[in-house]
C-alpha cells in the first residue's frame, strides 16, 4: 500500500450543487491507482452508487422533499 500524498479535512456540503457536481465529475482515477485495473473497477463500482446517492440527496434537499 502506498503512502498518503494528500489529506484534507474538507467536508462537502450535500446542499451545495457545486460540491455535488465537483464530486460527480471527478474522474475515478482520482480515487484509485490508475495503473491497477482491479482497483479501478472496484472503485468505479463503489463510486457509481455513491455519486448517484449524492445527486439524489442534493435533489431532495434542494426541492425540500424530506420524505426519504
C-alpha positions as CSV (number, residue, x, y, z in Angstrom):
1,X,0.0,0.0,0.0
2,X,1.3,3.5,-0.9
3,X,1.8,6.4,1.4
4,X,-0.8,9.2,1.8
5,X,0.2,12.0,-0.5
6,X,-2.6,14.4,0.3
7,X,-5.1,14.6,3.1
8,X,-7.9,17.1,3.7
9,X,-10.5,17.8,6.3
10,X,-12.8,19.2,3.6
11,X,-16.4,18.1,4.1
12,X,-18.5,18.6,1.0
13,X,-21.9,20.2,1.7
14,X,-24.7,17.9,0.3
15,X,-26.8,21.0,-0.1
16,X,-24.3,22.7,-2.4
17,X,-24.8,22.0,-6.1
18,X,-21.1,23.0,-6.7
19,X,-19.8,20.4,-4.1
20,X,-22.0,17.7,-5.5
21,X,-21.1,18.5,-9.1
22,X,-17.4,18.5,-8.3
23,X,-17.7,15.1,-6.7
24,X,-19.8,13.6,-9.5
25,X,-17.4,15.0,-12.2
26,X,-14.2,13.9,-10.5
27,X,-12.6,11.1,-12.5
28,X,-12.4,7.7,-10.9
29,X,-8.6,7.8,-11.3
30,X,-8.5,10.5,-8.6
31,X,-9.8,7.9,-6.1
32,X,-7.8,4.9,-7.2
33,X,-4.5,3.8,-8.6
34,X,-4.9,4.4,-12.4
35,X,-2.4,1.6,-13.1
36,X,-4.3,-1.1,-11.3
37,X,-7.3,-2.2,-13.4
38,X,-8.8,-4.3,-10.5
39,X,-8.7,-1.3,-8.1
40,X,-10.2,1.0,-10.8
41,X,-13.0,-1.5,-11.3
42,X,-13.7,-1.8,-7.6
43,X,-13.6,2.0,-7.0
44,X,-15.8,2.6,-10.1
45,X,-18.4,0.2,-8.7
46,X,-18.4,1.9,-5.3
47,X,-18.3,5.5,-6.7
48,X,-21.1,4.8,-9.2
49,X,-23.6,4.3,-6.4
50,X,-22.0,7.0,-4.2
51,X,-22.3,9.6,-7.0
52,X,-25.9,8.6,-7.7
53,X,-26.7,8.9,-3.9
54,X,-25.0,12.3,-3.8
55,X,-27.2,13.6,-6.6
56,X,-30.4,12.2,-5.1
57,X,-29.6,13.7,-1.7
58,X,-28.9,17.1,-3.2
59,X,-32.1,17.0,-5.2
60,X,-34.2,16.1,-2.2
61,X,-32.6,18.8,-0.1
62,X,-32.9,21.4,-3.0
63,X,-36.5,20.7,-3.5
64,X,-37.4,20.5,0.2
65,X,-38.6,16.9,-0.1
66,X,-37.8,15.4,3.3
67,X,-39.9,12.2,2.9
68,X,-36.9,10.0,2.2
